[in-house]
Amino acid sequence: MPGSAEPSAEGSIKRAAKKAFSLLDRFAEYIEEGILGLTVLLVAAMLIVHVIGRQLFGTGVTGQVELTQMSMVIITFAGLGYGVRKARHICMSAFYDQLKGLPRKAALVTISILTGTLMFYFCFHAWDYVEAIQSRGRDSSALQIPLWIPYMVAPIGFALAGIQYWLTAIRNLISKDIYRSFNDKEEYEEVDVEHI
């Protein structure tokens, strides 16, 4: 039957695409979790050593405030993609929540594509900012760390967030169900307006 081979070929292409995008998703997740985990451990260790040093020796970690500020920048921008992956990003959904079925899915795909594009636009400008800082040779005041190093996480974070938004759009295009992120299926409960 010539007609039966076509759906299986289409199905195998979808499975291969889903597997490739899952690998990309996992790779991005390892990067994000690695950056976030190491930075949180660094901040925790530094603050513990700082407090112990202040209490026992009367002096803390040199540049502790600078390192904490840099760590917060790193955590913020590295957490962008992670928040999108876990579908924990800010969502203004008054219009979206009114939709059902295909219009809802189309809206989510459109939102994901546009937001992903915006993230890549921010990535481009963040990269320009990092290049400007590097070309000027700016360093932190206490530790003399080149500022482009911690700020480099901004374009990386925007790029990872853009990838996650586009993966969400792709997942919704190749799946029957609606997904809020590449792995998280939408599970909104219907609101019973009669009992409000």
N, C-alpha and C positions, 0 to 999 in steps of 0.2 A: 504494500500500500504506500504510494508515494506521499500521501497526505499525512501519514503518521510519523514519517521521518522528520518532517519540518518542525513540529512542536518540540520534539526531543532535541533537535539541534538548537532551537531557540532556548530551551530550558538549560542545555549545557552551557550556552554562552552566558546566560544569566547567572548560573552557578559559578562559572569561572570569574565573571566580573565581581560577583559578591565576595568570592574568596580573595581576589586581588585587593578590593577595597577594604576588606577586613584586615588584611596584612598591613595596609597603609595605616589604618586606624590603630592597630596594635603598636606599630612602630612609633607613631606620634604619641601614643599613650605612654610608652616607655620613656620617651624624651621628657614629656611633661612631668611624669611622676618622679623621674630621676632628678630633674632640676628642683622641683618642689620639695622632695624628700631631703635632698642634700642641704638645701637652703634652710629648711626648718631645723634640721639637726645642727647646722652651723650656728644659727641664732641661739638655739637652746644651750648648746655647749658654751658659746661665748658668754651668754648671760650668767650661766652658772659659775664659770671661771671668774667673771667680773665680780659677782657678789662675794664669792669666797675670797678673792683677792682683796676686796675692799674691807671685809670683816677681819681677815687675819693679818694682812700686811699693810693695810691703809692705802693701797693703790689698786686700781682696777686695770682692765684691759685698755691699752692705749688705742684710741680711735674707735672705741665701742659704739659710740653714737653714730659715727660715719658708717661703720659696718652694718649696724642695725638698719639705718636708712637705706643703704644699698640692697640689703636683703629684702626689705619691704617692696622695693621697686621690682626686684627679681620675682618675688612671690606673686605680686599683682599681675605682671605680664605673663609669667609662665602659667598662671592659673586661668587665663582667658580660654585657651583651648580645652582645658580640663573641665571647666564649667559648662562649656557647650557640649562636650562629650557626655557629661552626666545629665544633660538637660536641666541644669540649675541656673541658667542665665536669666536675666531679666526678660520678662515676656509681657508686653502690653497687648492683651488679647480680647478686648471688649468686642471688636468686630469679628475676630477669628472665632471666638466661642459661639457666635450666632450661626456659624456655617456648619453644614453636615456633609458627609460623603465626599464626592469628587470636588466640589468647590472648596471644601476645607483642606483637602489634600493639595489642590492647586495653589491655594493661598500659602500653605506651609512651604511648598517647593519654591514659590516666588520669593517669599520672605527669606528663606535660607540662601538662595542664590544671590539676592541683593545684599544681604548682610555679609555673606562671604566675600563678595566683591568689595564691600566697604572695608572689611578687615584687611584685604590685600592692598587697598589704597592706603590705609593707615600704615601698613607694613612698609610700603614704598617711602612714605614721608618719614617714618621712624628711622629707616635705613639712612636717609639723607641727613637726619639729625645726628645719628651716631658717627657718620663720616665727617660731619662738621666738627664735632667734639674731638675726634681723633686728629683731624688736620690742624686744629688749634693747639693740640698737645695739652689739653686740660687735665689736671690731676686733682684728686681729693686733697683737702688741706692738711689733714693730720697724717695720713698714711702714704700720701703721694701715689695712690692707685690711679692708673689712667681711667678716667670716667667712662670711656667708651666700652670698657669691659663689662661693668654691670648693666649699662644701658643697652648693650647688644641684645639682651633678652627681650627688649620691646619689639623689634621687628620679628624676632623668632616667635614670640607669643602671638602677635597679630597674624603671622603666617599660619601657625598651628590652628588658631581659631577659624581662619578662613577655610582651611582644609576641612575642619570639622563641620562647618556650615554646608560646604559643598558636598561632603559625604552624606549629610542628612538629606540634601536634595536628591542625590543619586539613589539613596536607599528608598526614598519615597517613590521615585520613578520606576524602580525595578521590583517593588513589592506591592502586594495587594493592600496590606494594612498601612496605617499612618504611623510614622515614627517621628518622635520629638528630637531624637539624635540618631546616630547610626545604629546604635544597639537598643535604645529605649523606645518601646512601643508606646503610643499615646494611650493613656487609660483614664481619661477624664470621665467622671461620673456625671450623668445628666442631673441637672438641678430641677427639682420638683417645684415649679413656680406656684402651684396651687396651695402649698403649705407654708409659704413665706408670709 
